Amino acid sequence: MEPTEEDKLFMKRCIDLSQEAVDKGDAPFGSVVTKDGKIIAEASNDRERRINHHAEILALNKATDVLKTNNLSDCTLYTNCEPCPMCSFMLREYKIKKVVFAMASPYMGGFSKWKILEDKELSDFDKFFSKEIEIVPYVLESEAKKVFDKTPLWMFGSHLKDNKS
């Protein structure tokens, strides 16, 4: 699926949030939750304070506070890096409709490696998990990589073969 101009706009905000995380000494991750074309929640990583404070989870939690529901089936999550397995399960449990990301996570991807975001069997447990999530990958990938290049995260290093750019 081709990204929309709106997808690019919100991805730019994720990349800015990832830079803010780097500036405060954390890992370069940023996420935004939108509904009806408007940002309702955003977050950068805060893993240094608490290990499960990934940007996606923080943004999802803020979105549920704003909307006063755990059902985010009318929402889209934007994130500068593909969600990890932990975040991917959270996305399925919050029933997010669509995920847009910039960079793949070659060792920990909940889409490219572990297939959690598109796992059809999870859909059988519809009381707990959403249907497969619509994925729009590699939006502004080169811009997102510029922030990652400033960090020592080996799992996203330049030694990896890059076949997406």
Residue pairs with C-beta under 8 A, 6 or more apart in sequence:
1 134
1 135
1 136
2 136
3 11
3 100
3 136
3 139
6 37
7 78
7 100
7 136
7 139
8 139
8 140
10 32
10 34
10 39
10 76
10 78
10 100
11 78
11 80
11 100
11 102
11 139
11 140
11 144
12 140
12 143
13 30
13 32
13 39
13 42
13 78
14 30
14 31
14 32
14 78
14 79
14 80
14 102
14 144
15 30
15 80
15 102
15 140
15 143
15 144
15 147
16 30
17 29
17 30
17 31
17 32
17 42
17 43
17 44
17 55
17 80
18 28
18 29
18 30
18 44
18 45
18 55
18 80
18 81
18 144
18 147
18 148
19 28
19 30
19 147
20 30
20 44
21 27
21 28
21 29
21 30
21 44
21 45
21 46
21 55
22 28
22 147
22 150
22 151
24 44
25 48
26 44
26 45
26 46
26 47
26 48
27 45
27 47
27 151
27 153
28 45
28 80
28 81
28 147
28 148
28 150
28 151
28 153
29 44
29 45
29 54
29 55
29 56
29 79
29 80
29 81
30 42
30 43
30 44
30 45
30 55
30 79
30 80
31 42
31 43
31 44
31 55
31 56
31 58
31 59
31 77
31 78
31 79
31 80
32 39
32 41
32 42
32 59
32 77
32 78
32 79
33 39
33 40
33 41
33 42
33 59
33 60
33 62
33 63
33 72
33 75
33 76
33 77
33 78
33 96
34 40
34 75
34 76
34 78
35 63
35 67
35 72
35 74
35 75
35 76
36 74
40 62
40 63
40 66
40 67
40 75
41 59
41 60
41 61
41 62
41 63
41 65
41 66
42 59
42 62
43 55
43 56
43 58
43 59
43 62
44 55
44 58
45 53
45 54
45 55
45 58
46 53
46 55
46 58
47 53
47 54
52 86
54 83
54 84
54 86
54 87
55 79
56 77
56 79
56 83
56 87
56 90
56 91
57 86
57 87
57 90
59 77
60 72
60 77
60 90
60 91
60 94
60 96
63 72
63 75
63 94
64 70
64 72
64 94
67 75
70 93
70 94
71 94
71 95
72 94
72 95
72 96
72 97
73 95
73 96
73 97
73 130
74 97
75 96
75 97
76 96
76 97
76 98
76 99
76 100
77 83
77 91
77 96
77 98
77 99
77 100
78 99
78 100
78 101
79 99
79 100
79 101
79 102
80 101
80 102
80 103
80 144
80 147
81 101
81 102
81 103
81 104
81 105
81 144
81 148
81 156
82 101
82 103
82 104
82 105
82 109
82 110
82 111
82 112
82 137
83 91
83 99
83 101
83 105
83 109
83 110
83 111
83 117
84 105
84 108
84 109
84 110
85 108
85 110
85 114
85 116
87 110
88 110
88 111
88 114
88 116
88 117
89 110
89 116
91 99
91 110
91 117
91 130
91 133
92 116
92 117
92 119
92 122
92 129
92 130
92 133
93 128
93 129
93 130
94 130
95 129
95 130
96 130
96 133
97 130
97 133
97 134
98 133
98 134
98 135
98 136
99 111
99 117
99 133
99 134
99 135
99 136
100 135
100 136
100 137
100 139
101 111
101 135
101 136
101 137
101 138
101 139
102 138
102 139
102 140
102 141
102 143
102 144
102 145
103 138
103 141
103 144
103 145
103 148
103 156
104 111
104 112
104 137
104 138
104 164
105 112
105 113
105 155
105 156
106 112
106 113
106 155
106 156
106 160
107 113
107 155
108 114
108 155
110 116
110 117
111 117
111 118
111 135
111 137
116 122
117 132
117 133
117 135
118 132
118 133
118 135
119 132
120 132
122 129
123 129
123 130
123 131
123 132
138 164
141 164
141 165
142 165
145 165
148 156
149 158
